[in-house]
């Protein structure tokens, strides 16, 4: 079910809202996501890019080549460095909202995990979730 998700960076200079389904979320264990977040994985909520509204502040982006061989841009607050969004070349009309930046992250219900071949053994996630050793396109299981 779609709802309005609101979020912000750590310092509060970037605030946003987006209409999205909090159940359309996934864990990603790829090396880039681990490095970008400083954690064992990231959790992103997939949304339509057109539904994202930045209410205050501006984001800065860093583009790299993902494990898929395509460009991926991670957007963050230029003041405090909080990761906020990820945009993937393979999904040009979409954006992943970083679940940790949401005002109500408890609404997020990840439905799968990707790049599990890169997962660290000490970061346990529900074994019943569909898992993909590498990336995948949403809806193409």
N, C-alpha and C positions, 0 to 999 in steps of 0.2 A: 504494500500500500504506500502510495506516495505521500510525503509530508514535507513541510518546510523545515529543512535542517539549517541551523545557524551555527556559526563558528567564528573563531578569531585566533590570532597569533598570541604568543606569550605576553608581549608588551601591550597588546590591545590596539595597536595602530592600524592593523588590517582586520576588518570585520566583513563577514560575508553571509549570504543566505542562498539556499539552493533547494528547489523542489526535487526530491529524489526518493527512491525506495530504499530505506535503511537496510532492507534484507538483500539488496543487490550489492553485497560487499564480499570482499575476499581477503585472505591473508596472502602475502607474497613473501617468499623466502629467498628471492634472488639476491646475489651479492650486492648489486647496486642499491636496492632498497634497504638492505642492512646498513650499508655505509651512509646512505642519505639520512637515515633516522637515528643511527647509533644504537639500534636495537636488533633483536634476532629476526625480525620481520616487520612488515608494515601492514596496516589494514586500510584498505581503500574502499570507498563507497562509489560505485559507478553511477554517473549522472550525465544528463545531456549538458553539453557545454553551454548551450543557449539558455539553460535554466539557472546558471550560476550568476549571481549578482554580487559584485564587490561593493560594499556599502561605504567603506572608508579605507584610506590608505592605498598603497600600490604594492604589487608583488614584483619580485625579481625572479628570473628563471635561469636554470642551468640545463643545457642540452647535452646529452651524451648518446652514445650508441648502446642500445640495450642488448641483452643476450640474444634477442630475436634478430639482430642485425639492423633494426629500425631505430629511428631517432625517438628519444623520450625526453621530455622536458619536465623537470621538477621545479615547482614554483614555491617560493618561501618569502617571509617577511625580510626586507633588507635591513631592518633595524635589529631584530632579535634572532633572526635565523630560523624561526619556526617553520617546519615543513607544512604546507597547506594543501597543494594540489599537484597532481601528476597528469600530464597529457602525453598520450602515446600516438605516434604517427599511424599505427595500424587502426586506431579508433579516432579519426580526426574530428568527429562531432561529439566526442565524449570527454569527460574529465573525471578523475578519481579524487574525491575529497579525502583528505587524511582524517581518519576517524578520531585520532587524538586531538585534533583541533576543534572538534565539535563541542558546542555548549552542552549537549546531552549525548555523550558517546554511548551511554547505556541503551540507546535506541537501536544501535547497529547490531545486526545479526548476520555475521559472515556465513556464506553458504558454501564456500569451498576454500581450498588453499592451492596455490600454484608454486612452481619451482621447488617442490619438496625434495628434489635430489640435492638441493643446496641447504636444506634445513639443518640447523644445529640440533644435536640430540637432547639438549637440556631445555629446549623451548617446546613444551608439550602443548598440543592442540587436540581437540576432540578427534579421536581416530575415526569416528563415524562420518565426518565431513568428506565429501568427494575431494580427492587429492589428485593433482596432476604433476608428474615429475618435472615438466617444463611449463611454459606459459600456455595460454589458450585464449581463444576468442570467446567472450561471453555468449552463452546460448549454443556453443558448438562443442558439446561434451562427447 
